[in-house]
Amino acid sequence: MQKRSSQEKLSSCCNNVRFMQPLIPGFINTFSIPVSFLKRLDEELHGHLLKEVELMTEPQRRWVVKIEGGRHFKDGWQEFCLHHNLKVGDFLVFTYQTDFLFHVSVFDHATACQRHYPPSSHQHHLNGVKGSGKKRGLKLNTTCKRRQLEAEVAATEVPSSDQNQFPSCQVTLTLSSFNRKIIYLPMRFVRSSGLLNRNCNITLVDGEEMSWKAKLNFRKDNSQPYIVQGWKYFQAANCLKPGNVLSFQLLEDGTVPILKCYRLDQQTSDRSQVPPEN
């Protein structure tokens, strides 16, 4: 009987080992591989830090995710989460295949049943399916034209004795804004915050004190301010839906303003309509 090579022994040892993680608030920015699991890959890493992994939920499609600090998911992870509609409370099982490839099983937070994803369709326009042994990251197609949807924004100012020190407002997330992955802010709020006509990076802080990078911009035709770019990740990680009422509060002004944003439990009936963003 022939002895197995060291590579075969290593492959046999590591294949199908797995780790499991529930998704907690902020998972898009803070997801990490457990240290105890990484110890099982010591022989494959040869003393080096893990730099990159591949994830798959279906055959023939692999998502390249960059690793920071040897275990923290970074570039590519956000796109994977958005494409698979991952939510807080979902339970993920990562099964190691080989060459730092993981098969990911998703268990729905509401039903506790495994979520099955249909084969990829042409609608997603995703590039980078691994082939001929070369790794290529999957990227969301940025060439797709954004549909011109009617923006319906409802917002109210929050009565507060601290209004001058910490300007705040309430904004209802509309279906239009939800689909476009942006959110408009009331003009009165941005004026009192000194953010009118600002085009700058901002930091969003959610109810769990997790921070998110985003971009503040404004419409050229009517100066209507809105948050974009990082907002789609904030929206997904906090499980926001059309109709949710959000509270915004300016915590710090400066080159990179800091805004606290969290979902309110109850909607207020006293609302003033912000002019539609045509």
N, C-alpha and C positions, 0 to 999 in steps of 0.2 A: 504493500500500500504506500502510495506516495504521500509525503508530508505536504501540508498546505503551506503556501508561501506566507511571509509575514503580512503582505498586503491583503491576502485573502482572509487571514485571521483577523486583521484590523477591520476589514469590511464587515465580516460576520459579527464582530463584537459590537459595532456601532449601529448597524442597520436596524431600523424599526424601534430604536429607543426613542422616547418621547418626553415632552414636558407639556404641562397644561397651565393655562393662564386665563382668569376672568378679566374682562375689560372693565377698567375702572375709569372714573372721570379723568380726562386728560390723557387717555391712552395713546392718542395720535402723536403726542410729543414725548411721552415718557415710557414707552414700552421697552422692556429689556429681557434678555435671555437669562434665566436663573444661573447663578454662579455654580451651583451644584451640578447643573446639566453640562456646563462648559467643561467641567473636569473630565467628563466622559470623552471629550474630543481632544484631550491633551496630546495624544499620539499623532493625530492628524494635523494639529496646529504646529507641532515641532517647536514649541516654545514661543511662537509668534502670536500676536493679538489677532483675533478674528476681524477681518476687514469687510467681508461681503457674504451674504447668503442669498439663496434663491428660494422663493416660495411658490407653491402651486396648489390650486384647488381643483384643477381639471387637467387632463392630459394635454400635452403639446403647448401649454402656455405657462411660462415661468416669469416671475416678477423678481427683478434684482433689487435687493435692499442693501444699502450701505450701512456698515456698523461702526459706531463711534465708541471709543474706549473699550473695545473688545466685546461689548455686549448690548449696547444701546441702539435700537433701530432708528435710522435717520432717513436719508434720501430714498424714495421709493416706497416707504412704508405708508405714507399718507395717501398716495395714489391707490395702493392695495386696499386700504381701509374704505376709501370712498367708492371704489369700484364694487366691492363686496358688501356695501351698505352695512358696515359693522356699527354696532351700537353699544353703549354702556350696558353691562350685564351679560352680553354675549360671552360664551365660553369657547376658547380656542384650544385645540389639541395640535401640537406640532410634532409630527413623526419624522424622524431623521431618515433620509434615504441613503445618500452617498454624496461625496464631494460638496458638502455644505448645502445640500438641497433638502428642503423640508416640505412634506405634504401637510397642508393645513385643513383641519376639519373644524367647521363652525357650528356651534350649538346655540340655537336661538334662545334669547333671554326670556321670551314670553312663553314658549311652548316646551322648552328643554329638549326639543328634537333637533337632529342634525339638519342643517340647512343645505340643500342641494342647489347647485348653480348650473343653469343650462349651458351647453356648449357656446363658445364665443360666437357672437354674430357680427356682421359687418357694421352694425350700427355704432359700435364702440370705437372703431377706428384706432385700435391700439397697435403699436408697433413693437418689435423686439422679441418675438417668440424665439426661444432658443433653438438653434439648428446647427448642424455640422460641428457640434462641440464648442462653439463660441458663445459667450455670455453677452447678451444685449439687454439693457434695461427697458422695461415697458414704460412708455411715457404717454400721458394723456395728449391726444391730438389737439394742438393749440390753433390749428388752421380752420377749425369748424367755426362758421359764422354764428355769432350770438343772435338769437331771435329777438326781434323788437317786440317786447311785451309791454302792455300798459302797466305802468308802475302805480300801485295803489298804496299810499302810505297813510296810516293813521297814527297820530302821536299826541301825547299830552305832557305838559310840564308837571313835575311832582312838587306840590306845595311843601316847602321846607324852610325852617328858620335859618338853615345853613346854605340857602340857595346861592348867595353871593360868594361864599367861601368855596363851596363844592357844588357847582352847577350840576343839575341832574334832570332827567326826563324819562318818560316812558314811551316806548315805541312798539306798535303791534307789527309782528312779522307777517307780511302779506304773502299770498301765493306767488305773486309776481316776483317779489324780492327773493323768496325762498328758492324758486327755480333758477334765478339768475345769480345766486350765490353772492348777493350784495345786501346791504341794508342802509336805508336813508335815515338821516338824523334831522330833527326839527331845526329850522333856521334860528329860532329864538335860543335854543340850547347852544348852538355853535357860536352865536354872537356873544352870549354871556361867558362862554368858555374861551373866547379869543381864538377860535378855530376857523372862523369864516375865511373862505378862499384859501385854506391851507391845503397843500399837496405834500404830504409827508408820511413817513413811517410812524406807526403808533403801536402801543402795547395794550392788549386787552387782558384783563384779569377777571376770571370767572368766579362763580360762587365757591369753588373749591380752592381758590387762591392759586390756580394754575395760570400761567402767563402765555400769551399767544402773540405772535408778530402779525401785523396786518398793515393795510395802507388806507390812509384817508385821502379822498379826492373830492372833486366838486364838478358839477355840470357847468359847461361853458356858457350855456344859454341863460340859466337862471340862478347860478351859484348854489344850487341845491347840493349839500354835502352828503357823501355816502362812504361807507366802509367796504373795501373790496379785498381781493387777493386772499390773505389769511383768514378772511371771514368764513370761507367755505369749510375750512378745517374746524374752526370754532363752532360753526353751526352743526356739523356732523358729530363732533365729539360730545356736545351737550344735548344731543337728540332734540334739537329745536324743530318745531313744526309750524306750518301756517296757522295763525291765530294766537300763537304765544305772545304774551306781553313781556317785553324786556325792559329792565331798568338800566340806564346808562348814567354814570357819574364820573366827572372829571376828577381824578386823584392828583394828577401832577401835570403841569404845563411845561413846555420846554421844546427842545429840538425833537424829541420823541415823546409826545404826550402819552399819558397813561390813563386809560378809561376802565372803570370797573363795569362789567356787564353780567347780569344774571337774570334768570327767568322768574317772574312773579307768580305766586300761587293763584292769585285771583286777579281777574281783569277789573279795571275801574270803568265805570260807566260815563265818567266825565271826560270826554275826549274832544279835542279840537282837531279838525281836519287840516293836514298839511297839503298845499296845492299839489296836484298830481304831477309826476315827473314825465312830461311828454317829450 
